[in-house]
């Protein structure tokens, strides 16, 4: 008989992949001209290998028809246009912004919004199994023990924040109630 987590895992995988695809798309719109095949900061094969070591990220990789044979020994999942993964990247790939990227942003409010965008995937997977992040779980059998309800709640919070971020980039301003939604991700007090 399947555990509660095992029966909810396909829903969790789909919801996580959908959120990550949205985050990736917006990040690409914001930074693709600056990043490309930059290997100066985080885009290295050793970071990319985390995808292969994570039971959860390996499932996302498999959904894309990719496996260990597809990773480049030197550049990981990187090509001339950036990362080739639609979803399944370690959260650090979204959370890290070099000084060059942050300097391209017009003001502090935009930097705040972009940094929240970078934290969405971390938020979505934190404390999946006790204090372990979802992507830090190495053994596939351990996925049957994750707290799927918590993960789905955190995905809902991350999706709500993503919608506010998308609204910010469409409208150019951030209202107090939007900032409160984003503060749930960063754990900052409302401004």
Protein Blocks (a to p, Z undefined) as FASTA:
>chain_A
ZZfklmmmmmmmmmmmmmmmmmmmmmmmmmmmmnmmafklmmcfklmmmmmmpmklmmmm
mmnopafklpcfklomacfkbcfbfghpafklmmpccfklmmmpmbfklmmmmmmmmmmm
mmmmgoklojacfklpmblklmmmpcfklmmmmmmmmmmmmmmmmmmmmnopacfklmmm
mmmmnopacZZ
